[in-house]
């Protein structure tokens, strides 16, 4: 019970911070950043407490709050944690104070509004991860769009209006489809049981015919694939990343993109198991296409932020490949890869923001030789680069290795049993993405950090204490996961087992997909 209260406090603390910020007089709006930092730091403490109290041997929900909300529609306020969302909640509260700290010197206009929006998006993201009722999940999912609209639209770059509208239109299109499918699901549940319910656990028990599963899964999949973003629904991402302020880019890459992969994990697989299995070869092929496409486009960019943005498309392709492999090792690897990408891409976007504050350009041609004039910055950039390419001992290696090994092993088994070659070819091709990823990141580091310094004016100052603290925390987390991932794997394994059992059991009960 006490832990359930802690979880609710963790979700709603940003709203308390937002209210406190609104009480700050305009002449003292600088206090807003300290209020936001205090709220997100307390959240981090609460998140660590819940992680420590979480029973890793229990595959079900823990710290549950279940209260009636809209009784006539069967809507309940249900929040709780299991092995599928625990680490994502922890990632969100870990990045929260770092994003606030990273904005201390970058945001100089409308400070109160900025930190209010930052806390609002933090609230919506945590609510989405914690929600265990489809109506509640949808409310939090939609709530994320509003603060991101303002963050990109007000504090973004020159093309911020275009990027914002594109982001909102893509998200809205996916949301409409998901809402329609959710209503169908609940009506189908009412026809089967005589009562309305949006609870995930009740919806998991629905036995839908394959044709209905296929249509409903397509609607949910488009909504989630836009958020991932999955090729070919990715085109909003580079614009949003490039035009967003640093905090917006970190929130997007660090947490918001995980909403799509989490949606597939939490809803797509258990609600529509036969449809997912039937579509898995095509989804694996699309995931591999995303890995190679993102990597190849990153290779030809000259804007540093665009390179990191396209690398996100590539890295999230590994997450999707792992999810659709239906292998315990690969799905666990996908969860680790989500966390790793949040840390690595978040760290890289923060570093791009730090150098942009000093030089006011992201054009790679304007840089070179930073290792000589900013050695501490260069060391952190190299560490994040190595984590991005999956060097052993980093979190990137742990996630990608588990995904590739698990998906390849499962694809080989499928090939031997059925003769299907597409999953095997997709898994093999994904390995090529590792090589291309190493190529574009090391080439970026070579042009950015080494060679003759290209600084026409006074050399930029190296990192300050605040910046070292931010990057030090991220790098420590990356190496902790890389060197000792066992505690995280123990927390996720029972829930992933249960998820795969749900998928397998539903397939047996329904007679299997055609």
N, C-alpha and C positions, 0 to 999 in steps of 0.2 A: 504493500500500500504506500509506504513511504517513497519507494522508488518510482511508483506511478506518479506521485505528486512532483517528484524531481523531474521526471520526463516532461510533464506539463509545464513546469516552471521554465525548463530549458527552451521549450517551443515558444512560450509567450513572453519571455524576458525581453526580446527585441521590441515588443510593443510597449513595454514599460519604459524602455530607453527612449523610444520615439516620443512618448508623452512627455517625458522629462525634457527632451530637446525642445519640444513645442513651448515649454514654459520659460526657456532661456530668452532673455531680452535680446532684441536685434543688435544692440550695441555690444553685447558680449557673446556673439554667436560662436566665437572661437571655442567656447566651453562645450559645444556640441560634439566635437571630436573626442573629448575626454569622456563624455557620457557614453558615446558609442563604444569607446575602447573598454570602459568599465563593464558595460552590459555584455559585450562579446567575450571578455576575459572571464567573467563569472560563468557564462555559458560553457566555456571550455572546461572550467573546473567541474561543473555539473556533468558534462559529457564524460570526463575521466572517471567520475564517481560511478556513473551508470555502467561504463565499460568494466570497471573493477567488480561490480556487483552482478554482472551478467553471467548466468550459468551456461557455460559453453556446452554442457552435455544435453541441454534441453532444446529440442528442435522447434518447439512451438513458440508462441508469443509470450513475452515477459513484460512486466511493468505496465499491465493493461489498464486502461480507463475505458469503461463502456457505459455511456449514458444515453438515454433516449433524447432525440433531438426533434425530428419532425415525424411524429408517430404515424400520422396518416399515410406517409410515403414509406415507412419502414426505415427511415434514416436514423442512424445512431452516430453519436460522437465516439468513435473508437480509435484510440491511439495505442501503440505498443511497439516493442522492439523484438526482432528475431535476428538470426544470423545473416539475413539478407539485407537488412537496413542498418544494423548497428554500426558497421564501419563507415557507411555513408554519412550517418549523423555525426560520427566522430570527425570525419574529414571536414564537414561543414563548420563545426564549431572550432576546429583547429585553424582553418583558414580565416575565420571571422576576424579575430583581433589583428591578424597579419595584414588583411586587406585594409582595415581601418588605419593601422600604423603606416601602411604604404601610401595612404592618401593625405597624410598630415601636411605635406608641403606641395602636393600636386593640385589640391582643390583650394582655390582662392576666391571663388564667387559662390554666392548662395550656399554657404556652408551648412546652415541648419537644414535646408531642404535636402542637400546631398546625403548627409548622414542619416536623415530620416528615411530616405529611400533605401539606403544601404541596409538599415535595420529591418525595413519592411520586406525586402527580398530575402533576408536571412530568415525571418519568421515564416515566409511562404515556403521556402525550400525545406526547412525542418518539418513544417506541417505536412508537406507532400511525402516526405520519407516516413514520418511516423504514422500517417493515416492508415487505418485498416478498414475503412468503409469507402466504397467507390464514390459516393456523393461527396464525402469530405475530401477525398483525394482530388476530385475534379475541382472543388472550390479552391483548394490550395494551389493546384496546378495553374489555374487561371489567374490567381492572385499574383503569381510571379511576373506576369507580363507587365503589370502597371508600373512597379518601380523600375524595371529594366527599360521600359519605354522612356521614362524621365531621365534615367542615368545616361543612356546613350543620346537621347534627344536634346538634353540641355548641356551636358559637359563633354559631348563628343567632338569629333573633328569637323572638317568643312562639309563633308557629305553626310552628316549625322541624321538629317531628316530622311534622306533616301534609305539609309541603313535601318533606321528605326521603323519606317513604314514596311520595309521588306520583312523585317523580323516579326512584326505584329501580324502581317498578312499570312505568312507561312504558319505561324503558331495558331492563328484563328482557324485556318483551314483544317489543320489537324484536330483542333479541339472540337469543331462541329462534328466531324466524323466520329470521334471518340464518344461524344455525348449521345449521338444517335445510337451507337452500338451499346452503350451502357443502359439506355432506356430499354432497348430490346432485351438485353440480358435480364433485367429486373422483371420485365413483363413475362418473360419465359419462366423465370423462377416462380412468379405468382401463379402461372398456369400449372406448374408442377406441384407446388406445395400449398397453394391457397393463401399465401401471405407475401407481402412485399418485403424485400431485404436487399440492402446494398452492401452488407458485410462481406468482405473477401472470403471468409471461411464458408459462408453459405453459397456464394457464387461458385466456389471451387467444386462444390458437390453436384452442380448441374450437369446433366448428361445430355449435351446438345448433339443433334445429328451432324454429320460431317459437313453438309452443305451450309448449315447455319454457322458452324464454327469457322468455315472458310471466309464467309462474308464478314462476320464479326471480327475475326482476326485481321482481315485486311484493313478494316476501319481503325482498329487500335494500332496496328503496325504502322500505318501512315503517320498517325499522330506521334508515335514514339520515334519513328525513323527521322522525322523532321527535327526532333529535338536532339538526336544523337550527335551530329547529323549523318545520315547514311546516303551514299551516292545512289540515285541522282537528286536527292532532296536536300542537298547540302549548300546550295548557292547563297543562302542568306548569311552563312557563318563568316566567310572572309570579310564581307562588308561590315557586319556587326563588330567583329574583332578589331578591324582597322580603325573604325570610326569611334569605338567606345573609349572612354578614359581607362587608365590602367586598372582601376578597381573594377570597372565593368568587364574588362577582358578576363581578369582573374576569376570573378564570379562565374562568368560564362564557361570558361575552360575548366575551372576547378570543380564546380558543383553542378551548374545548370545543365550542361551536356549529359551529366550522369542521370538526369531525370528520364531520358529516353531509354538508356540501357537498363535502368532500374525498372522501368515500366514493362519492358520485355520480360525481365526476370521475375517480377512480382505478379504480373497480370497475364502477359502474353502466353507464357509457357503453361502455367497451371489451368488457365481458363479455356484454352483452345489447344489441347495437347495433340490431337490428331491432325489438325490443320497445320500446326507448327512443324510437326514431323514431316508432313507431306511437302511443306514449303522449305524445309531445312536445306536441301541441296541448292536451291536457288538463292536462299538467304546467305548461305556460306559463300556462294560465288559472288554475290553483291558485296559481302564483307571484304573478301579478298580484293575485289575491284577497288573498294574504298582505300584499302591499305596501299595498293600500288598507285592509284590515281593521286591520292593525297601526297605520297612521297615524291612522285614525279613532278607535281606542280610546285612542291616546296623547293625542289632542286633548281627551278628557273626563276624564282622570285628575287627581287632586289630590295624589297621592303622587309626589314627584319621581323616586323610583327606579322606580316603575311606568311613568312616562312613558318613561324610557330603556329599560326592558325591552320595552315594546310597540314602541318605535322599532326595536329589534333585529329583531323579527319582520318589520317593514316593509323594513328594509335588506337582510336576508338574502333577501327575495323577489327583489330585483334580481340577487343572485348566482344564484339558481335560474333566473331568466328567462334570464340570459346562458348558463348551461350547456346549457339545452335548445334554444338557438337554433341550435346547430351552426355557428356563424360564428366564424372565427378571432378577429375583433375582439371579439365578445361574450364568448367563453370567456376570452380574456386579460383583458378587463374584469372578468369575474367573479372571477378570481384576484386582481386588484388590489383589487376591492371587498372580498374576504375580509380582506385585509391592512388596508385602510382602516377597515373596521368594527371590527376587533380593536383598532386604535389609538384610534379616536374613542370607541367605546362603553366601552372600558377606561378611557380618560381621564375620561369623564363619570361612570362609577361611582366612580372614585377621588375625584372632586370631591364627589359626593354623600356619600361616606364622610367626607371632611374636614369638611364643614359639619355632618354628623350628630354627629361627635365634639365639636363646639363647642356645638351647640344641642339635641342629643338629640331631634330631630324631623325628619321628612321631609315634613311637611304643608306644602304650598305656601302655604297661608293664613297660616302663621306667619312668612313671609319677605316681603321687599320692601326696596328701597333699599340692597341690599348694595353697590352700586357706590360709595356714599358712605362706607361704613365698612370695606369690604374691597376696595379698588380693584384690588389685584394678583390676588386671587381672581377678581374679576369680569372682568378682562381675559382670563385663561385660560379662564373659562367661555364668554365670547363667542367666542373663537377656536375652541373645540371645537364650539360651536353652529353656527358658520359652516361648519366642516368637515362637520358632520352634515347640513346642508342642501345640501351640494355646491357651495359657493362656488368659482369658478375659482381656481386656484393651490393648492387643497387636494387631498388624496388622495381625498376624497369625490367631488369633481367628476370626476377622472380615471376612477375606476371606474364611476360611474353613467353618464357620458357615453359611454364605450366600450360598456357593456352596452346602453344604449338605442339608440345608433346601429347597432350590430351586429345586434341583434335586430330592429329595425325594417326594416333593409335586407334581411335574410334573409327576414323575413315577407312583405315586398313581393314578393320574387322568387318565393316559394312561391305567393303569391296570383296572380301573373301566369301562372305555369306550370300551376297546378292549380285555381285559383279558390277555394282554402281561405281563409276569412275569419277563423277563430278566432285563429290566431297573430298576424295583423295587428291585430285588435281588442285582444288581450292586450297587445301592445307599445304600442299607442296609449294604452290605459288606464293603463299603468304610468307614463306621463308625468304623468298627473294626480297620481300619488303624490308626485312631486317637489314639486308646489305644496302639497299637504296637509302634507308633511314640513316645508316651510319655515314653514308656518302654526303648527304646534304647537310647534316649537322656538323660533321667535321670540316666540310668546306666552308660552312658559315663561320665556325670558330677560327679557321685559318685566315679568312679575309677580315674578320672582325677584330681579332685579338693580336694577330702577328703581322710581320712585315714592317714597312716604314710608317711611322705615325703620320696621319693626315689631319693635323690640327693647325689650322691657320691662325687661330687666336690663342688665348691663354689655355693651357691644358686643363681639362676638367678635373675637379677634385675627386679623389678616391672616395670609397664608401664611408659614410659616417656611422656612428654607433647604432642609431636606429635601424639603418639599412643592414648593418651586419647582424643585428639581432633577428630581423625578419628572415634573412637568407640562411642564417645559422640554424634556426629552428626547422626550416624546410629541409635543408641538407641532412640534419640529424635524423629526421623522420624517414627520409629516403634510405639512408644507410641502415637504420634500425630494421626497416621492412626487408631490405636486401640481405642483411646478415642473419636476422632471426625472425623469420615470418611465422614460425610455428604457433605463437599465441594467437595470431589473427586467423590462421587456418583452423585452429581448434574451435574458435568461436563460430566460424561459418560452416564447418563441415556437417553438423547434424541438420541444419536448415537446408543446405543444398541437397543432402541425402533425401530429406523429406520432399523437397520439390521434385527431384527426379523420380521418386516413388509415386508421387501424385500423377505425374505425366504417364508413367508406365501403367499404373492401375487404371487410369481413365481409358487408355488405349485398349486394355484387355476387356473392360466392361462394355465398351461400345463396339467391340468387334473389329477395331482397327480402321485405319484410313484406307480408302480404296487404293 
